[in-house]
Amino acid sequence: MLEKNEKLNVVRHSTSHVMAEAILKLFPGTKVAIGPAIDNGFYYDFEFPKDTKFSETDFANVEKEMRKIISGNHDFIRKEVSKEEALKLFADQPYKIELINDLPAGETISTYEQDGFLDLCRGPHVANTKEINAQAFKLNKIAGAYWRGDSNRPMLTRVYALCFEKPNDLKEYLAMLAEAEKRDHRKIGQDLDLFHLDPEDPGQIFWHPNGWTIYTVMKDYMRKMIQRDGYLEVNTPAIMPRSLWERSGHWGHYQQNMFITESEKRIFAIKPMNCPGAIEIFKSRQRSYKDLPLRLAEFGHDVRNEPSGTLHGVMRIRGFVQDDAHIFCTEEQLGSEVAKFCKLLKNVYHDFGFEKLVVKFSTMPEDHVGDLATWEHAEKQLSDACHEAGLEYEIQPGEGAFYGPKLEFKLYDCLGREWQCGTIQVDYQLPSAERLDATYIGADNQKHHPVMLHRAVLGSFERFLGILIENFAGAFPTWLAFEQAAIVPVSNDFDDYARQVNDALLTADIRSNAYLSTDNMRNKIKTITKEHKTPYILVVGENEKKEGTVAVRFRDGRDQQVMKLADFIAYVKDKVDSHFIGI
């Protein structure tokens, strides 16, 4: 019996076939490629005739035709065919022909047919179109997609659709998408003057003062957290020679994503990751087992040559900074170090307001290196460490790196969206004699290779800040807000007192501004509320000046409160020091 999610994926995939049938009926001569189920729906790739311009304006007609097909209660009929039969059946569909020719010898070839539409497919499918709810799907976007992800192959039109079991599920998801659109970090980033992106310099962020303030608060916070956890901060060169990347293995596996430069007839790469540099620091002197574990942290600025079509605001970019670290330890220390990292990660996510956490445990892949006993040991250590940290995990069989198993940490924002941020990976290969040959002297006075743990909590500061912008809709908790307090005099007669209040707040390390323009108080408050989303607006006038108080307007709409200035400072400091998620 199929699980609920499996059943829904079968419905989604079956609906993709219905969409393909509808499009072929409406746009004769279209070539079809593939149409898998994905999270929240499905897509199908098409090559439309050259004289056809398919756009979102066609969605309504396609949906109407799909509902007509569904209402016909057509059976999905599966048939196994020989390769020769399949080639004849799909003679006018070049992408299907290529898929057929690429199938391994002897593999079963199956087709599915409904209402006269025939598709090459492994299945499974629903038995009949009546199992598809005609009100629970919606075409939602179009994108370009290279055939088989190869930029040298034809660009196809990918049509995405949402698909759910019930209409209410679709309605709720559409409401979430509408809310997500309001929270789009690119729009809020512009509204709050946090950053801008220049089309002439794709994938690079220009941080403005407001955004950079939040960025540095995050970095200072992470620096404090890792120092408390026993990390030593380092910094490695931005440009490193080809020879180092060849020895590390990155040149052979990652060169296409590197920016390459040349000087004095030597090839260099701008670093896309920090691990080789960390190994070079480890190797710079002879280490002893007494030095381990050695935790080297680096806020390393990395650059990766991502395709321009994949870039997205600050979420996917070319230049970014990771809260990166590499832990060099013995086999015996591996488990305790992973557990220690898990506890750090949980504490950090809590301070940023993320309580729900899912851990994915990726185990040994088929193309692994190293012996089975080492893998079993590493996987057990990871498993035990998770339980020690109070974390349960989901297994991702065969999804580990070729050099070792890994944990991926996924958090959920206020809209229920999943974000993969933290990770820790076990690496036996980079420190090995075959790679960068890092060694320490053990208690037996012999040389040994350390185990290397690659780990990050936030991932990249840029992407994590993008997640925060959308999670809080720009209304950051007090400890993160770029402006924590705004002082507004009721008239310019009280500018001097507003300055005094502002000076006292700045002296107390509270990020504040006094708004002393000739604009009226109402307009100032309206602007601060909209363009800064400041947690506290302090209105000062005659009474406040006499009493040494401030009238506090809270961003969350609670009643205004008059407080002594010293009490307000203590109130804000408590919210900041406790990393309170609110104001």
ZIZI-V651978 format. One record per backbone hydrogen bond with DSSP energy under -1.0 kcal/mol. NH is the residue of the N-H (numbers start at 0). CO is the residue of the C=O. E is the energy in kcal/mol with one decimal. If there is no record, write none. Layout:
# ZIZI-V651978
nh->[NH NH]
co->[CO CO]
e->[E E]
This chain:
# ZIZI-V651978
nh->[6 7 8 9 10 11 12 13 14 15 16 17 18 19 20 21 22 23 24 25 26 29 30 32 37 40 41 42 43 44 45 46 51 57 58 61 62 63 64 65 66 67 68 69 70 71 72 75 76 78 80 85 86 87 88 89 90 92 96 97 98 99 100 101 102 106 110 111 112 113 116 118 120 128 130 131 135 137 139 140 142 144 146 148 149 152 155 156 157 158 159 160 161 162 163 169 170 171 172 173 174 175 176 177 178 179 180 181 182 183 187 188 189 190 191 193 195 200 203 205 207 211 212 213 214 215 216 217 218 219 220 221 222 223 224 225 226 227 229 230 231 233 239 241 244 245 246 247 250 252 253 256 257 260 262 265 267 268 269 270 277 278 279 280 281 282 288 290 291 293 295 296 297 299 301 302 303 304 305 309 310 311 314 315 317 318 319 321 322 323 323 324 325 326 327 328 336 337 338 339 340 341 342 343 344 345 346 347 348 349 350 351 352 353 357 359 360 361 362 368 374 375 376 377 378 379 380 381 382 383 384 385 386 387 388 389 390 393 395 398 399 400 405 406 407 408 409 410 412 415 418 420 422 423 424 425 426 431 435 436 437 439 440 441 444 447 450 451 452 453 454 455 460 463 464 465 466 467 468 469 470 471 473 474 475 477 479 480 483 484 485 486 487 489 493 494 497 498 499 500 501 502 503 504 505 506 507 508 509 512 514 523 524 525 526 527 528 529 530 531 532 535 536 537 538 539 544 545 546 547 548 549 550 551 552 554 556 560 562 564 567 568 569 570 571 572 573 574 575 576 577 578 579 581]
co->[2 3 4 5 6 7 8 9 10 11 12 13 14 15 16 17 18 19 20 21 22 26 46 44 40 37 160 35 158 33 156 30 48 54 55 57 58 59 60 61 62 63 64 65 66 68 69 126 112 110 108 81 82 83 84 85 87 89 92 93 94 95 96 97 99 103 78 118 76 116 113 111 109 73 127 128 132 161 159 159 157 155 153 145 146 149 144 45 142 43 140 41 137 39 135 165 166 167 168 169 170 171 172 173 174 175 176 177 178 180 183 184 185 186 187 188 205 197 200 195 193 207 208 209 210 211 212 213 214 215 216 217 218 219 220 221 222 223 226 225 294 296 268 266 240 241 242 243 244 248 249 253 254 267 265 262 260 239 258 237 273 274 275 276 277 278 440 287 288 327 325 231 323 297 319 270 317 256 303 306 307 315 311 311 202 202 301 299 458 297 321 454 295 452 293 450 332 333 334 335 336 337 338 339 340 341 342 343 344 345 346 347 349 348 409 407 393 405 395 401 370 371 372 373 374 375 376 377 378 379 380 381 382 383 384 386 385 358 360 395 362 403 361 423 359 421 357 418 416 412 410 408 455 406 453 404 451 428 429 431 430 447 286 445 441 439 328 426 326 424 324 422 320 459 460 461 462 463 464 465 466 467 468 471 473 581 476 476 510 510 535 512 537 539 490 491 493 494 495 496 497 498 499 500 501 502 503 505 504 484 486 519 520 521 522 523 524 525 526 527 527 483 552 485 550 487 540 541 542 543 543 562 538 560 536 534 553 551 549 547 563 564 565 566 567 568 569 570 571 572 573 575 574 579]
e->[-2.9 -2.3 -2.2 -1.9 -2.1 -2.6 -2.6 -2.3 -2.3 -1.7 -1.3 -1.6 -2.4 -2.3 -2.4 -2.5 -2.6 -2.3 -2.0 -2.1 -2.7 -1.3 -2.8 -2.3 -2.6 -2.0 -2.2 -1.7 -1.5 -2.6 -2.5 -2.8 -2.4 -2.1 -1.4 -2.1 -3.0 -2.3 -2.2 -2.5 -2.4 -1.7 -2.1 -2.7 -2.2 -1.3 -1.9 -2.2 -2.8 -2.2 -2.5 -2.6 -2.4 -1.6 -2.7 -2.1 -1.3 -2.2 -2.1 -2.0 -1.9 -2.6 -2.5 -1.4 -1.3 -2.0 -2.7 -2.4 -1.7 -1.9 -2.5 -2.4 -2.0 -2.5 -2.2 -2.0 -1.8 -2.2 -2.0 -1.1 -2.2 -2.1 -2.6 -2.5 -1.4 -2.3 -2.8 -3.3 -3.5 -2.6 -2.9 -2.7 -3.4 -2.1 -2.6 -1.5 -2.6 -2.7 -2.1 -2.7 -2.0 -2.1 -2.4 -2.2 -2.2 -2.8 -2.3 -1.5 -1.5 -1.0 -2.5 -2.4 -1.2 -2.7 -2.8 -3.2 -1.8 -2.2 -1.3 -2.3 -2.3 -3.1 -1.8 -1.4 -2.4 -2.6 -2.0 -2.4 -2.3 -2.9 -2.3 -2.6 -2.7 -2.2 -2.4 -2.5 -2.0 -2.0 -1.4 -2.5 -3.1 -3.2 -2.3 -2.6 -1.4 -2.4 -2.0 -2.1 -2.2 -1.3 -3.2 -2.0 -2.0 -2.6 -2.3 -1.5 -3.2 -2.7 -2.5 -3.0 -1.7 -2.1 -2.1 -1.8 -2.2 -2.5 -2.3 -1.9 -1.1 -2.5 -2.5 -2.7 -2.8 -1.7 -3.2 -2.2 -2.5 -3.1 -2.2 -2.0 -1.1 -2.1 -1.9 -1.6 -2.3 -1.9 -2.4 -1.7 -1.2 -1.4 -1.6 -1.3 -2.7 -2.4 -2.8 -2.4 -2.1 -2.2 -2.2 -2.2 -2.2 -2.5 -1.9 -1.9 -2.8 -2.3 -2.1 -2.4 -2.7 -2.1 -1.9 -1.4 -1.5 -3.0 -2.9 -3.0 -3.5 -2.7 -1.4 -2.3 -1.7 -2.9 -2.2 -2.5 -2.8 -2.1 -2.4 -2.3 -2.4 -2.9 -2.3 -2.1 -2.0 -2.3 -1.7 -1.3 -2.8 -3.0 -3.6 -1.8 -2.9 -1.3 -1.6 -2.6 -2.3 -2.6 -3.2 -2.5 -1.9 -2.0 -2.6 -2.3 -2.2 -2.0 -2.6 -2.3 -2.6 -1.6 -2.2 -3.1 -1.7 -2.3 -2.7 -3.0 -2.2 -2.4 -3.1 -2.3 -2.5 -2.0 -2.3 -2.2 -2.8 -2.4 -2.5 -1.9 -2.1 -2.3 -2.6 -1.9 -2.7 -2.7 -1.4 -2.3 -1.5 -2.4 -1.7 -1.8 -2.4 -1.7 -2.2 -2.9 -3.1 -2.4 -1.8 -1.4 -2.0 -2.3 -2.0 -2.6 -2.5 -2.9 -2.2 -2.2 -2.7 -2.3 -1.3 -1.8 -2.7 -1.4 -2.9 -2.0 -2.5 -2.2 -2.4 -2.6 -2.5 -2.0 -3.2 -1.6 -1.3 -1.1 -2.3 -3.4 -2.8 -1.8 -2.3 -2.2 -2.5 -1.6 -1.8 -2.4 -1.9 -3.3 -2.8 -2.3 -1.8 -2.0 -2.6 -2.0 -2.5 -2.4 -2.2 -2.4 -2.6 -2.6 -2.0 -1.8 -2.5 -3.1 -1.9 -1.3 -2.3 -1.6]
